[in-house]
Amino acid sequence: MKRLLLPLAAASLFFLTAGATRGEDSLSGDFSKPAEITKRLENPRAGIAKLPADADPALLEPLEQFAAACQFHLASLDVRAKARAERDKAAADKLAWSGLTEPPPHSILLLDEVRETLATLESSRRAGEAQLRIFTSQLEGVRDRLDTHQQSERRAQEDAESATTPEDRAAAERTVESERIASRIAAEEIGRQNIRMDARQAELDMIGSRIDLAQLRLGALQGKTTFTRQDLDGIQVKITRERADAIAALTDSGKARQTPDPLLAWRTEFLDLEKEFWETRFAATTDGANRKAALASLASFKTRVDDWAEIARLRLASGSSAATGMDPDRLREATAQIGIMQRRIGFALTDLKAGHLQLPLLDTITGRLRALWDAELYLAEETEVVDGKKVASYRAVTLGKLARLALILTVGWLLLRFLSHRIKSLLTRKPRIGPDTADLAGKWIFRLGLALLVIYGLNTVRIPFTVFAFLGGALAISVGFGTQTMLKNFISGVILIFERPFKVGDQVEIDGVLGKIRSIGLRASVIDHGNGIDTLIPNSNLLENQVTNWTFTHSLLRQSVLIAVDHDSPTREVAHRLLAVAAEHGLVLDTPEPEVRFEDIGEKALLFRLLYWFDLKRVSRDSLASDLRFMISKSLAEAGITLAGVNPLRVELSPASPSGNPSPSNPDNTNPHTP
């Protein structure tokens, strides 16, 4: 029964395909018109429809292959039509391009976009050329297969004609029909391959036009692009946003699984590297002085990114991504991002080496100033205790930090000056606080505030105090010896302030030098000699040496004038005249009363002394003594009394006792107060 079904099936197959094969060569017909292909497709479909449901697969399979070949042929026509339309559009775009619409300088991001597009098109062209070579090889294979089927068909036809039995004839005829269908399928595939090659060539032409257009745009951008701070800020905002999303996703993945997603961890590291790359590139493009260092940094970036690309490629090739918990599709996406970064680094290296970027003058100056501002002068080590352990860190001392510190100190110094003067003015108005105390309080407040200001400034600009360790031990010892005297005077000044043996305005005598204390500072005091000359005396000298304070308790002083007259002068008249002169002068005090003493009878003259009291705050002793001399000389001349001796009018000064009278232990008051 099986032997009877086979001839019948072969006969049905023969008649089903007879319309497509009888009287026609396998390569006859038009393989580029959809109508002809559709007409040929109807025959295998009709044959498949007439076969029983339990038909032999050996009969059904050739018809299905023939129908599939026709369908693929029709689809190839659509692909070719679309490719030709895109080719024509790309050619028209290239012809219509007349240049960039925006004036230069252009953003470096636009330059990178054009170069990225050009690199992608070059890669697509290489892929298209490789695919075209594959199509050509496949076409040759199909043609060889067609020749083989046609030869088999001719041999089977000869076997059928020379067969001696019905069974042999039927078998030969089945072979003839099978080889004829196979030839028909091969002919359809040849037509489809020709159309595919035509479509691929159209795509290559389209890519070529787009490459030409990209090269035109690239040529228009070369030497006219710049990298602005606005571009960098936009990139950093984008990277920061993506990194925050990656960290959030990494945290969520760590909660959902025992180990975090390795691709998300890689993503965060990659974004950090990308941010560092853009900052380095910006610094290199805006500061020509650091281009050599930037080239080295970019070369280091390239090595790291190349290593990542090699790892990703090997994992994809070996299939180890699943073993490490990586999604292959996401790993391919990450590999594509690595490829983009590789090209970006290549673009940056090309720009730096060839000098294609146009640097605006303002950006260049800003970059150089920023580099100078961030120039590191010294690295200071700072030690902190964290969890009971000492952790050392380093902080750089830069020109920018020093400039900020100088600004803080300058503004603070001005404010402290104003504050100290204001406090001094307020204290001066207090009845119980003298001017010297108010002045000293202002100075103390100023110096204390200045010390706090230095500490605040160093902390604000983040300069550790250990920065002063570079002075070294030897220099520190030298500074210690140098400041020994200063510290000694400072402590002496503090003692003078609290013990108050002197105060501003006191008349003092130091080593034979007489003058008025103008100010008492922390290191030295100023003595006014009354002749326009001031002397700075270290405070330690005021404590260690003998100092005479003429106004320690009050400002009343007793001064004497020595008068020498001839031997024949009336002594009582001389005394009366001297007292009258003292009483007549308005600045000589009435209490204690002036006094005249007959000092001595010399060989050449009689010596008289006029003692009188005056207030040093009201009159200068030299001025008062001069007035009295004039008045004494006039009064004695009117009385006919002649002055005698080499120094007839000599003045001697002595301070008053606290009671205004001579001291009991020293009735002549010849020694002033010595603190």
C-alpha positions as CSV (number, residue, x, y, z in Angstrom):
1,M,0.0,0.0,0.0
2,K,2.9,2.3,0.8
3,R,4.4,1.7,-2.6
4,L,1.1,2.7,-4.2
5,L,0.9,6.0,-2.2
6,L,4.3,7.2,-3.1
7,P,3.6,7.3,-6.8
8,L,0.3,9.1,-6.2
9,A,1.9,11.7,-4.0
10,A,4.7,12.3,-6.5
11,A,2.1,12.6,-9.2
12,S,0.1,15.1,-7.1
13,L,3.3,17.1,-6.4
14,F,4.1,17.1,-10.1
15,F,0.7,18.4,-11.1
16,L,0.6,21.0,-8.2
17,T,3.8,22.5,-9.4
18,A,3.4,22.0,-13.0
19,G,2.1,25.5,-13.5
20,A,5.3,26.8,-12.2
21,T,7.7,24.4,-13.7
22,R,6.3,22.7,-16.9
23,G,7.7,24.3,-20.0
24,E,9.6,26.9,-18.0
25,D,13.3,27.1,-17.0
26,S,14.0,27.4,-13.3
27,L,15.4,31.0,-13.9
28,S,12.6,32.2,-16.1
29,G,10.4,35.1,-14.9
30,D,11.0,38.6,-13.4
31,F,12.6,38.5,-10.0
32,S,12.4,42.2,-9.3
33,K,8.6,42.8,-9.7
34,P,6.3,42.2,-6.7
35,A,3.5,41.0,-9.0
36,E,5.6,38.2,-10.5
37,I,6.8,37.1,-7.1
38,T,3.3,37.1,-5.7
39,K,2.1,35.1,-8.7
40,R,4.8,32.5,-8.1
41,L,3.9,32.4,-4.4
42,E,0.4,31.3,-5.2
43,N,1.5,27.9,-6.6
44,P,3.1,26.5,-3.5
45,R,0.3,27.9,-1.4
46,A,-2.2,26.1,-3.6
47,G,-0.2,22.9,-3.4
48,I,0.0,23.0,0.4
49,A,-3.7,23.6,0.6
50,K,-4.5,20.5,-1.6
51,L,-2.3,18.2,0.4
52,P,-4.1,16.0,3.0
53,A,-3.6,16.8,6.7
54,D,-1.5,13.7,7.1
55,A,0.6,14.3,4.1
56,D,4.2,13.1,4.0
57,P,6.6,15.8,5.4
58,A,8.9,15.0,2.6
59,L,6.2,16.4,0.2
60,L,5.1,19.3,2.5
61,E,8.6,20.7,3.3
62,P,9.7,21.6,-0.3
63,L,6.5,23.5,-0.8
64,E,6.8,25.4,2.5
65,Q,10.4,26.3,1.6
66,F,9.3,27.6,-1.8
67,A,6.6,29.7,-0.2
68,A,9.0,31.1,2.4
69,A,11.6,32.0,-0.3
70,C,8.9,34.0,-2.2
71,Q,7.9,35.8,1.0
72,F,11.5,36.7,1.9
73,H,11.9,37.9,-1.7
74,L,8.9,40.2,-1.3
75,A,10.2,41.6,2.0
76,S,13.6,42.3,0.5
77,L,11.9,44.5,-2.1
78,D,10.5,46.7,0.8
79,V,13.9,46.9,2.4
80,R,15.5,47.9,-0.9
81,A,12.9,50.6,-1.5
82,K,13.4,52.1,2.0
83,A,17.2,52.0,1.7
84,R,17.0,53.8,-1.7
85,A,14.7,56.5,-0.2
86,E,17.2,57.1,2.7
87,R,20.1,57.2,0.3
88,D,18.4,59.8,-1.8
89,K,17.5,61.9,1.3
90,A,21.1,61.7,2.6
91,A,22.4,62.8,-0.7
92,A,20.0,65.7,-0.8
93,D,20.9,66.7,2.8
94,K,24.6,66.8,1.8
95,L,23.9,69.0,-1.2
96,A,21.7,71.3,0.7
97,W,24.1,71.9,3.6
98,S,25.6,75.4,3.5
99,G,27.4,75.7,6.8
100,L,26.8,76.1,10.5
101,T,24.0,78.4,11.4
102,E,25.6,79.6,14.7
103,P,28.6,81.9,14.7
104,P,31.9,80.7,16.3
105,P,33.2,79.8,18.8
106,H,31.1,76.6,19.1
107,S,30.8,74.3,22.1
108,I,33.2,71.4,22.4
109,L,30.1,69.2,23.1
110,L,28.9,69.9,19.5
111,L,32.4,69.0,18.2
112,D,32.3,65.7,20.2
113,E,28.8,65.0,19.0
114,V,29.9,65.4,15.3
115,R,32.9,63.2,15.9
116,E,30.9,60.6,17.7
117,T,28.4,60.6,14.8
118,L,31.3,60.2,12.4
119,A,32.8,57.4,14.3
120,T,29.4,55.6,14.5
121,L,29.0,56.0,10.7
122,E,32.4,54.7,10.0
123,S,31.7,51.7,12.1
124,S,28.3,51.2,10.3
125,R,30.1,51.5,7.0
126,R,32.6,48.8,7.9
127,A,29.8,46.6,9.1
128,G,27.8,47.2,5.9
129,E,30.8,46.4,3.8
130,A,31.4,43.2,5.7
131,Q,27.8,42.2,5.3
132,L,28.0,42.9,1.6
133,R,30.9,40.6,1.3
134,I,28.8,37.9,3.2
135,F,25.9,38.4,0.8
136,T,28.3,38.0,-2.2
137,S,29.6,34.8,-0.7
138,Q,26.1,33.6,0.0
139,L,25.1,34.4,-3.6
140,E,27.9,32.3,-5.0
141,G,26.8,29.5,-2.7
142,V,23.2,29.7,-3.9
143,R,24.3,29.7,-7.5
144,D,26.4,26.7,-7.0
145,R,23.4,25.0,-5.3
146,L,21.2,25.9,-8.3
147,D,23.7,24.4,-10.7
148,T,23.8,21.2,-8.7
149,H,20.0,20.9,-8.6
150,Q,19.7,21.5,-12.3
151,Q,22.3,18.8,-13.0
152,S,20.5,16.4,-10.8
153,E,17.2,17.3,-12.5
154,R,18.7,16.5,-15.9
155,R,20.1,13.2,-14.8
156,A,16.9,12.2,-13.2
157,Q,15.0,13.1,-16.4
158,E,17.3,10.8,-18.4
159,D,16.8,8.0,-15.8
160,A,13.0,8.4,-16.2
161,E,13.2,8.2,-19.9
162,S,15.4,5.1,-19.8
163,A,13.5,3.3,-17.0
164,T,12.3,-0.3,-17.9
165,T,9.8,-0.7,-15.1
166,P,7.0,1.5,-13.8
167,E,8.5,1.6,-10.3
168,D,11.8,2.9,-11.6
169,R,10.1,5.5,-13.8
170,A,8.0,6.7,-10.9
171,A,11.1,7.1,-8.7
172,A,13.0,9.0,-11.4
173,E,10.0,11.3,-12.0
174,R,9.8,12.1,-8.2
175,T,13.4,13.0,-8.3
176,V,12.9,15.2,-11.3
177,E,10.1,17.1,-9.6
178,S,12.0,17.4,-6.3
179,E,15.1,18.8,-8.0
180,R,13.0,21.1,-10.1
181,I,11.4,22.6,-6.9
182,A,14.8,22.9,-5.3
183,S,16.0,24.8,-8.3
184,R,13.1,27.1,-8.1
185,I,13.8,27.8,-4.5
186,A,17.4,28.5,-5.3
187,A,16.4,30.8,-8.1
188,E,14.2,32.8,-5.7
189,E,17.0,33.0,-3.2
190,I,19.3,34.3,-5.9
191,G,16.8,37.0,-6.7
192,R,16.4,37.8,-3.1
193,Q,20.2,38.0,-2.5
194,N,20.6,40.3,-5.5
195,I,17.9,42.6,-4.0
196,R,19.5,42.4,-0.6
197,M,22.9,43.3,-2.0
198,D,21.3,46.2,-3.9
199,A,19.6,47.4,-0.6
200,R,22.9,47.0,1.2
201,Q,24.7,49.0,-1.4
202,A,22.1,51.7,-1.1
203,E,22.6,51.8,2.6
204,L,26.4,52.1,2.1
205,D,25.8,55.0,-0.3
206,M,23.5,56.6,2.3
207,I,26.2,56.2,5.0
208,G,28.8,57.6,2.6
209,S,26.7,60.7,2.1
210,R,26.2,61.1,5.9
211,I,29.9,60.7,6.4
212,D,30.6,63.4,3.9
213,L,28.2,65.7,5.6
214,A,29.7,64.9,9.0
215,Q,33.2,65.6,7.7
216,L,31.9,69.0,6.3
217,R,30.6,69.9,9.7
218,L,33.8,68.7,11.4
219,G,35.9,70.8,9.1
220,A,33.7,73.8,9.9
221,L,34.2,73.2,13.7
222,Q,37.9,72.6,13.7
223,G,39.8,75.4,15.4
224,K,36.5,77.2,16.3
225,T,35.4,75.4,19.4
226,T,35.8,76.1,23.1
227,F,35.1,74.5,26.4
228,T,33.2,76.9,28.7
229,R,32.4,76.7,32.4
230,Q,28.7,76.5,31.5
231,D,29.4,73.4,29.4
232,L,31.3,71.8,32.4
233,D,28.5,72.7,34.8
234,G,25.9,71.1,32.6
235,I,27.9,67.9,32.4
236,Q,28.6,67.8,36.1
237,V,24.9,68.3,36.9
238,K,24.0,65.4,34.6
239,I,26.7,63.1,36.1
240,T,25.6,64.0,39.6
241,R,22.0,63.2,38.9
242,E,22.9,59.8,37.2
243,R,25.2,58.9,40.1
244,A,22.5,59.7,42.7
245,D,20.1,57.4,40.7
246,A,22.8,54.7,40.6
247,I,23.5,54.9,44.3
248,A,19.8,54.7,45.1
249,A,19.4,51.7,42.8
250,L,22.5,50.1,44.4
251,T,21.0,50.5,47.8
252,D,17.7,49.0,46.8
253,S,19.5,46.1,45.2
254,G,21.5,45.5,48.3
255,K,18.2,45.3,50.3
256,A,16.6,42.9,47.9
257,R,19.6,40.5,47.6
258,Q,22.5,39.5,49.7
259,T,25.1,41.2,47.5
260,P,24.7,44.5,45.7
261,D,24.4,44.6,41.9
262,P,27.9,44.6,40.6
263,L,26.9,46.5,37.5
264,L,25.4,49.3,39.6
265,A,28.6,49.4,41.7
266,W,30.6,49.6,38.5
267,R,28.3,52.4,37.2
268,T,29.0,54.6,40.2
269,E,32.8,54.1,39.8
270,F,32.5,54.8,36.1
271,L,30.6,58.0,36.7
272,D,33.2,59.2,39.2
273,L,35.9,58.5,36.5
274,E,33.8,60.3,33.9
275,K,33.5,63.4,36.2
276,E,37.2,63.4,36.8
277,F,37.8,63.1,33.1
278,W,35.7,66.1,32.2
279,E,37.3,68.2,35.0
280,T,40.7,67.3,33.8
281,R,39.8,68.1,30.2
282,F,38.3,71.4,31.2
283,A,41.5,72.3,33.1
284,A,43.6,71.4,30.2
285,T,41.6,73.4,27.6
286,T,41.5,76.5,29.8
287,D,45.0,76.5,31.1
288,G,47.7,75.9,28.4
289,A,50.4,75.8,31.0
290,N,49.1,72.5,32.4
291,R,48.6,70.7,29.1
292,K,51.5,68.4,29.6
293,A,50.2,67.2,32.9
294,A,46.7,66.9,31.4
295,L,48.0,64.7,28.6
296,A,49.5,62.4,31.2
297,S,46.3,62.3,33.1
298,L,44.2,61.6,30.0
299,A,46.6,58.8,29.0
300,S,46.1,57.3,32.5
301,F,42.3,57.6,32.0
302,K,42.6,55.8,28.7
303,T,44.5,52.9,30.2
304,R,41.9,52.4,32.9
305,V,39.0,52.6,30.5
306,D,40.7,50.2,28.1
307,D,41.1,47.7,30.9
308,W,37.4,48.0,31.8
309,A,36.5,47.5,28.1
310,E,38.7,44.4,27.9
311,I,37.2,42.9,31.1
312,A,33.6,43.5,29.8
313,R,34.5,42.0,26.4
314,L,36.0,38.9,27.9
315,R,33.0,38.4,30.2
316,L,30.7,38.6,27.3
317,A,32.8,36.3,25.2
318,S,33.2,33.7,27.9
319,G,29.7,33.9,29.2
320,S,30.9,34.5,32.8
321,S,28.6,37.5,33.3
322,A,25.8,35.2,34.5
323,A,28.1,33.5,37.0
324,T,29.0,36.9,38.5
325,G,25.4,38.0,38.7
326,M,25.5,40.4,35.7
327,D,22.7,40.7,33.1
328,P,24.3,40.2,29.7
329,D,22.1,42.8,28.1
330,R,23.0,45.4,30.7
331,L,26.7,44.4,30.4
332,R,26.5,45.0,26.7
333,E,25.0,48.5,27.4
334,A,27.8,49.2,29.9
335,T,30.3,48.1,27.2
336,A,28.8,50.5,24.8
337,Q,29.1,53.3,27.4
338,I,32.8,52.3,27.9
339,G,33.3,52.6,24.1
340,I,31.8,56.1,24.1
341,M,34.2,57.1,26.9
342,Q,37.1,55.6,25.0
343,R,36.3,57.7,22.0
344,R,35.8,60.8,24.2
345,I,39.3,60.4,25.7
346,G,40.7,60.0,22.2
347,F,39.0,63.2,21.1
348,A,40.5,65.0,24.1
349,L,44.0,63.7,23.4
350,T,43.7,64.7,19.7
351,D,42.5,68.2,20.6
352,L,45.4,68.8,23.1
353,K,48.0,67.4,20.8
354,A,46.8,69.3,17.7
355,G,45.6,72.4,19.5
356,H,42.2,72.4,17.8
357,L,40.4,74.3,20.5
358,Q,40.0,78.0,20.5
359,L,40.5,79.4,24.0
360,P,38.6,82.6,24.7
361,L,40.8,85.3,26.3
362,L,38.5,85.5,29.4
363,D,38.5,81.7,29.9
364,T,42.3,81.6,29.5
365,I,42.9,84.4,32.0
366,T,40.3,82.8,34.4
367,G,42.0,79.4,34.1
368,R,45.4,80.8,34.8
369,L,44.2,82.8,37.8
370,R,42.4,79.7,39.1
371,A,45.5,77.6,38.7
372,L,47.5,80.3,40.6
373,W,44.8,80.5,43.2
374,D,44.9,76.7,43.8
375,A,48.7,76.5,43.6
376,E,49.9,74.4,46.6
377,L,52.7,76.0,48.6
378,Y,53.0,73.5,51.5
379,L,51.3,70.3,52.8
380,A,50.6,70.4,56.5
381,E,50.0,67.1,58.3
382,E,47.1,67.1,60.7
383,T,46.4,64.3,63.2
384,E,42.9,63.5,64.5
385,V,41.7,60.8,66.9
386,V,39.0,58.7,65.4
387,D,37.6,55.8,67.5
388,G,40.6,55.9,69.7
389,K,43.1,55.8,66.8
390,K,45.2,58.5,65.5
391,V,44.5,59.3,61.8
392,A,46.8,61.5,59.9
393,S,45.6,63.7,57.1
394,Y,47.1,66.4,54.9
395,R,45.9,69.8,54.1
396,A,47.4,72.0,51.4
397,V,48.3,75.6,52.0
398,T,47.5,77.5,48.7
399,L,47.7,81.0,47.6
400,G,43.9,81.2,47.6
401,K,43.8,80.2,51.3
402,L,46.5,82.8,52.1
403,A,44.6,85.5,50.2
404,R,41.4,84.7,52.0
405,L,43.2,84.7,55.3
406,A,44.7,88.1,54.5
407,L,41.2,89.4,53.7
408,I,39.8,88.1,57.0
409,L,42.6,89.5,59.0
410,T,42.4,92.9,57.2
411,V,38.7,93.3,57.8
412,G,38.9,92.0,61.3
413,W,41.8,94.3,62.1
414,L,39.7,97.3,61.0
415,L,36.7,96.2,63.0
416,L,38.9,95.6,66.1
417,R,40.5,99.1,65.7
418,F,37.0,100.6,65.6
419,L,35.8,98.5,68.6
420,S,38.8,99.2,70.7
421,H,38.6,103.0,70.1
422,R,34.9,102.9,70.9
423,I,35.5,101.1,74.2
424,K,38.3,103.5,75.0
425,S,36.0,106.4,74.4
426,L,33.2,104.9,76.6
427,L,35.7,104.2,79.4
428,T,37.1,107.7,79.3
429,R,33.7,109.1,80.1
430,K,33.6,107.1,83.4
431,P,34.7,109.4,86.3
432,R,36.7,106.7,88.1
433,I,38.6,105.5,85.1
434,G,41.6,107.6,84.0
435,P,42.7,108.1,80.4
436,D,45.7,105.8,80.8
437,T,43.5,103.0,82.1
438,A,41.0,103.5,79.2
439,D,43.8,103.5,76.7
440,L,45.3,100.4,78.2
441,A,41.9,98.6,78.1
442,G,41.5,99.5,74.5
443,K,44.9,98.1,73.7
444,W,44.3,94.8,75.6
445,I,41.0,94.3,73.9
446,F,42.6,95.0,70.5
447,R,45.4,92.5,71.1
448,L,43.2,89.8,72.5
449,G,40.8,90.2,69.6
450,L,43.6,90.0,67.2
451,A,44.8,86.7,68.6
452,L,41.3,85.3,68.4
453,L,41.0,86.7,64.9
454,V,44.1,84.8,63.8
455,I,42.7,81.5,65.2
456,Y,39.3,82.1,63.5
457,G,41.0,82.9,60.2
458,L,43.1,79.8,60.2
459,N,40.1,77.6,61.0
460,T,38.0,79.3,58.4
461,V,40.4,78.8,55.5
462,R,41.2,75.3,56.9
463,I,44.9,75.9,57.6
464,P,46.1,73.8,60.5
465,F,48.3,75.2,63.2
466,T,50.8,72.5,62.4
467,V,51.7,74.5,59.3
468,F,54.1,76.4,61.5
469,A,56.0,73.3,62.3
470,F,58.1,73.9,59.2
471,L,60.0,76.5,61.2
472,G,62.0,73.7,62.8
473,G,63.6,73.3,66.2
474,A,66.6,75.5,65.6
475,L,64.5,78.4,64.3
476,A,62.0,78.0,67.1
477,I,64.9,78.3,69.7
478,S,66.1,81.4,67.9
479,V,62.7,82.9,68.0
480,G,62.4,82.0,71.7
481,F,65.6,83.8,72.5
482,G,64.6,86.8,70.4
483,T,61.2,87.0,72.1
484,Q,62.7,86.7,75.6
485,T,63.2,90.4,76.0
486,M,59.8,91.2,74.5
487,L,58.2,88.8,77.0
488,K,60.1,90.4,79.8
489,N,58.9,93.9,78.8
490,F,55.4,92.6,78.4
491,I,55.3,91.1,81.9
492,S,56.8,94.4,83.2
493,G,54.1,96.3,81.5
494,V,51.4,94.1,83.2
495,I,53.0,94.8,86.6
496,L,53.1,98.5,85.9
497,I,49.4,98.4,84.9
498,F,48.3,96.7,88.1
499,E,50.7,98.3,90.6
500,R,50.4,101.7,89.0
501,P,53.7,103.3,90.3
502,F,53.4,105.6,87.3
503,K,50.5,106.9,85.4
504,V,50.1,108.9,82.3
505,G,51.0,112.5,82.9
506,D,53.4,111.9,85.8
507,Q,56.7,113.8,85.8
508,V,59.5,111.3,86.1
509,E,63.3,111.3,86.1
510,I,65.1,108.3,84.7
511,D,68.9,108.2,84.6
512,G,69.0,112.0,84.9
513,V,66.4,112.5,82.1
514,L,63.3,114.4,83.2
515,G,60.0,114.2,81.3
516,K,56.3,113.5,81.3
517,I,54.9,110.0,80.8
518,R,52.8,110.1,77.6
519,S,51.7,106.5,77.4
520,I,52.3,103.1,79.1
521,G,52.2,100.3,76.6
522,L,52.5,96.5,77.0
523,R,56.1,96.6,75.9
524,A,57.4,100.1,76.4
525,S,56.4,103.5,77.8
526,V,56.8,106.9,76.0
527,I,58.4,109.8,77.9
528,D,57.8,113.3,76.6
529,H,60.8,115.7,77.3
530,G,58.8,118.8,76.5
531,N,61.2,119.8,73.7
532,G,59.6,117.8,70.9
533,I,61.6,114.7,71.6
534,D,60.0,111.4,72.9
535,T,61.9,108.5,74.4
536,L,60.7,104.9,74.3
537,I,61.8,103.2,77.5
538,P,61.3,99.5,77.9
539,N,59.0,98.7,80.8
540,S,61.6,96.4,82.3
541,N,63.9,99.5,82.8
542,L,61.2,101.2,84.7
543,L,61.1,98.4,87.2
544,E,64.8,97.4,87.4
545,N,66.3,101.0,87.5
546,Q,65.9,103.8,89.9
547,V,63.1,106.1,88.7
548,T,62.0,109.4,90.3
549,N,58.3,110.2,90.2
550,W,57.9,113.9,90.9
551,T,54.1,113.6,90.9
552,F,53.6,110.3,92.6
553,T,50.9,111.5,95.1
554,H,49.9,114.9,93.6
555,S,51.1,117.7,91.3
556,L,52.3,120.2,93.9
557,L,56.0,120.9,93.7
558,R,58.4,123.2,95.6
559,Q,61.0,125.0,93.7
560,S,63.7,127.4,94.9
561,V,65.7,130.2,93.3
562,L,69.2,131.0,94.7
563,I,70.1,134.7,94.7
564,A,73.6,136.2,95.3
565,V,74.0,139.9,96.2
566,D,76.8,142.1,97.2
567,H,78.1,142.1,100.8
568,D,76.9,145.6,101.5
569,S,73.3,144.8,100.5
570,P,70.6,145.1,103.3
571,T,69.6,141.5,104.1
572,R,66.1,142.3,105.4
573,E,65.3,144.4,102.3
574,V,66.5,141.6,100.1
575,A,64.2,139.1,102.0
576,H,61.3,141.5,101.9
577,R,61.7,142.1,98.1
578,L,61.9,138.3,97.4
579,L,58.7,137.5,99.3
580,A,56.9,140.4,97.6
581,V,57.9,139.0,94.2
582,A,56.6,135.6,95.1
583,A,53.3,137.0,96.4
584,E,52.9,139.2,93.3
585,H,53.2,136.2,90.9
586,G,49.7,134.7,90.5
587,L,50.9,131.1,89.9
588,V,52.9,130.8,93.1
589,L,50.8,129.2,95.8
590,D,49.9,131.1,98.9
591,T,49.7,127.8,100.9
592,P,52.3,126.7,101.8
593,E,53.6,130.3,102.0
594,P,56.8,131.3,100.1
595,E,59.9,131.3,102.3
596,V,63.2,133.2,102.1
597,R,66.3,131.7,103.6
598,F,69.7,133.4,104.2
599,E,71.8,130.5,103.0
600,D,75.4,131.6,103.4
601,I,77.9,134.5,103.5
602,G,80.4,133.8,100.8
603,E,83.6,135.4,100.0
604,K,82.1,137.3,97.1
605,A,78.4,137.5,97.8
606,L,75.6,136.9,100.2
607,L,73.4,133.9,99.3
608,F,69.6,134.0,99.7
609,R,67.1,131.2,98.7
610,L,63.5,131.8,97.7
611,L,61.3,128.7,98.2
612,Y,57.9,128.6,96.7
613,W,55.2,126.1,95.8
614,F,53.3,125.7,92.5
615,D,51.0,123.3,90.7
616,L,52.7,121.5,87.9
617,K,49.5,120.9,86.1
618,R,49.0,124.7,85.8
619,V,52.4,126.0,84.8
620,S,55.7,124.7,83.6
621,R,58.5,124.9,86.2
622,D,60.9,126.5,83.7
623,S,58.4,129.2,82.7
624,L,57.6,130.0,86.3
625,A,61.3,130.2,87.3
626,S,62.0,132.4,84.3
627,D,59.2,134.8,85.3
628,L,60.5,135.0,88.9
629,R,64.0,135.8,87.8
630,F,62.8,138.7,85.7
631,M,60.7,140.0,88.6
632,I,63.5,139.5,91.2
633,S,66.1,141.3,89.0
634,K,63.7,144.2,88.5
635,S,62.7,144.5,92.1
636,L,66.3,144.4,93.4
637,A,67.4,146.9,90.8
638,E,64.7,149.4,91.9
639,A,66.0,149.1,95.5
640,G,69.6,149.7,94.4
641,I,70.7,146.2,95.3
642,T,73.3,144.7,93.1
643,L,73.4,141.0,92.1
644,A,76.8,139.4,92.5
645,G,78.5,136.1,91.9
646,V,78.9,133.9,88.9
647,N,75.5,132.2,89.2
648,P,73.4,134.7,91.2
649,L,70.0,133.2,90.2
650,R,70.1,129.4,90.4
651,V,66.9,127.3,90.5
652,E,66.5,124.1,92.4
653,L,63.5,121.8,92.3
654,S,62.1,119.5,95.0
655,P,58.7,117.8,95.4
656,A,56.2,118.4,98.1
657,S,55.4,116.0,100.9
658,P,51.9,114.5,101.0
659,S,50.9,117.2,103.5
660,G,52.3,120.0,101.4
661,N,55.1,120.6,103.9
662,P,58.7,119.4,104.0
663,S,59.2,115.8,105.1
664,P,60.1,115.5,108.8
665,S,63.0,113.2,107.9
666,N,64.2,115.5,105.2
667,P,63.3,119.1,106.1
668,D,65.0,120.6,103.0
669,N,63.2,118.3,100.6
670,T,66.3,117.8,98.6
671,N,65.5,114.1,97.6
672,P,62.3,113.4,95.6
673,H,60.2,110.3,95.7
674,T,61.7,107.1,94.3
675,P,59.4,104.2,93.7
